[in-house]
Amino acid sequence: MSPASKRAATVRSFATVALVAGFLVSAITLASDPGAPDPHILASLLVATGIGLRIEAAISEPRS
């Protein structure tokens, strides 16, 4: 496995964690207090970061 491929796999894993955390924050906030906007801002930042990292990993991964 090349270093570029390992890096892409690491970035993809981190992006998945960010996406899951963002969706969990949003779901927990909706269940407990739907009126507070601050946790939704955090959740949207986590999801946007996760999506961006997944795109970056897909672009930078070497083709076989």
BELJO-V62292 format. One record per pair of residues at least 24 apart in sequence whose C-alpha atoms are under 10 Angstrom apart, sorted by the first residue. I is the first residue (numbers start at 0). J is the second residue. If there is no record, write none. Layout:
I_J + I_J
This chain:
1_60 + 1_61 + 2_61 + 3_56 + 3_59 + 3_60 + 3_61 + 4_56 + 4_59 + 4_60 + 4_61 + 4_62 + 5_60 + 6_56 + 6_59 + 6_60 + 7_52 + 7_53 + 7_55 + 7_56 + 7_57 + 7_58 + 7_59 + 7_60 + 7_61 + 8_53 + 8_56 + 8_57 + 8_60 + 9_56 + 10_49 + 10_52 + 10_53 + 10_54 + 10_55 + 10_56 + 10_57 + 11_49 + 11_50 + 11_51 + 11_52 + 11_53 + 11_54 + 11_55 + 11_56 + 11_57 + 12_49 + 12_52 + 12_53 + 12_56 + 13_48 + 13_49 + 13_52 + 13_53 + 14_45 + 14_46 + 14_47 + 14_48 + 14_49 + 14_50 + 14_51 + 14_52 + 14_53 + 14_54 + 14_55 + 14_56 + 15_46 + 15_48 + 15_49 + 15_50 + 15_52 + 15_53 + 16_45 + 16_46 + 16_49 + 17_42 + 17_44 + 17_45 + 17_46 + 17_47 + 17_48 + 17_49 + 17_50 + 17_52 + 18_42 + 18_43 + 18_44 + 18_45 + 18_46 + 18_47 + 18_48 + 18_49 + 18_50 + 18_52 + 18_53 + 19_45 + 19_46 + 19_49 + 20_45 + 20_46 + 20_49 + 21_45 + 21_46 + 21_47 + 21_48 + 21_49 + 22_46
